[in-house]
Amino acid sequence: MTTFPPYCTWIEEIEGDFAGTKFVHTQRPEGAKTRIDVFGEAHCTGRSPEQTRTLFLEILAKAHEEDLATLRKIRERK
């Protein structure tokens, strides 16, 4: 993982079930919300391209929900 704050994060999986997966994750302000874009390709051993896409989107959604929960906790402490 390589980060280029505040612009984007580059992630390349080099081993494991997702070896060969490469993507860029960007976040940018869009009014009162943050726009998140993900560009790249995902690979998963033993899964079809559609299964890989579904699994990858589920992983990204879970990470997003976890990030939101953490940000809400930080906001509540203020």
C-alpha positions as CSV (number, residue, x, y, z in Angstrom):
1,M,0.0,0.0,0.0
2,T,1.3,3.4,-0.9
3,T,-0.5,6.6,0.2
4,F,-0.4,10.0,-1.5
5,P,-2.3,12.1,1.1
6,P,-4.8,13.6,0.8
7,Y,-5.3,12.4,-2.8
8,C,-5.3,8.6,-3.0
9,T,-4.1,5.3,-1.9
10,W,-2.5,2.7,-4.3
11,I,-2.9,-0.9,-3.3
12,E,-1.3,-3.9,-4.9
13,E,-1.8,-7.4,-3.5
14,I,1.3,-9.5,-4.1
15,E,0.4,-12.7,-2.3
16,G,-2.6,-14.7,-1.0
17,D,-6.0,-15.2,-2.6
18,F,-6.0,-11.7,-4.1
19,A,-2.5,-11.8,-5.6
20,G,-2.4,-9.6,-8.7
21,T,-5.2,-7.3,-7.5
22,K,-4.3,-3.6,-8.1
23,F,-6.4,-0.6,-7.4
24,V,-6.4,3.1,-6.6
25,H,-8.7,4.5,-3.9
26,T,-9.5,8.2,-4.0
27,Q,-11.5,10.4,-1.7
28,R,-12.5,14.0,-2.4
29,P,-14.9,16.5,-1.0
30,E,-18.3,16.8,-2.8
31,G,-20.4,19.3,-0.9
32,A,-21.1,18.1,2.6
33,K,-20.1,14.5,1.7
34,T,-17.0,12.7,0.5
35,R,-16.9,11.1,-2.9
36,I,-15.0,7.8,-3.0
37,D,-13.8,6.3,-6.3
38,V,-12.0,3.0,-6.8
39,F,-10.2,2.1,-10.0
40,G,-8.4,-1.1,-10.8
41,E,-8.7,-4.8,-11.3
42,A,-9.4,-7.5,-8.8
43,H,-8.3,-11.2,-9.0
44,C,-9.2,-14.0,-6.6
45,T,-8.0,-17.5,-6.7
46,G,-10.7,-20.1,-7.4
47,R,-13.5,-17.5,-8.2
48,S,-15.1,-16.4,-11.4
49,P,-14.7,-12.7,-12.4
50,E,-18.3,-12.0,-11.3
51,Q,-17.8,-13.8,-7.9
52,T,-14.5,-11.8,-7.5
53,R,-16.2,-8.5,-8.3
54,T,-19.0,-9.3,-5.8
55,L,-16.6,-10.3,-3.0
56,F,-14.3,-7.3,-3.7
57,L,-17.3,-4.9,-3.5
58,E,-18.4,-6.5,-0.2
59,I,-14.9,-6.0,1.2
60,L,-14.8,-2.4,0.2
61,A,-18.3,-1.8,1.6
62,K,-17.3,-3.4,4.9
63,A,-14.2,-1.2,5.1
64,H,-16.3,1.9,4.4
65,E,-18.7,1.0,7.2
66,E,-15.9,0.4,9.6
67,D,-14.3,3.8,8.7
68,L,-17.6,5.5,9.2
69,A,-18.0,4.0,12.7
70,T,-14.6,5.1,13.7
71,L,-15.1,8.6,12.4
72,R,-18.4,8.8,14.3
73,K,-16.7,7.8,17.5
74,I,-14.0,10.4,17.0
75,R,-16.7,13.1,16.4
76,E,-18.5,12.1,19.6
77,R,-15.4,12.6,21.7
78,K,-15.2,16.3,20.8
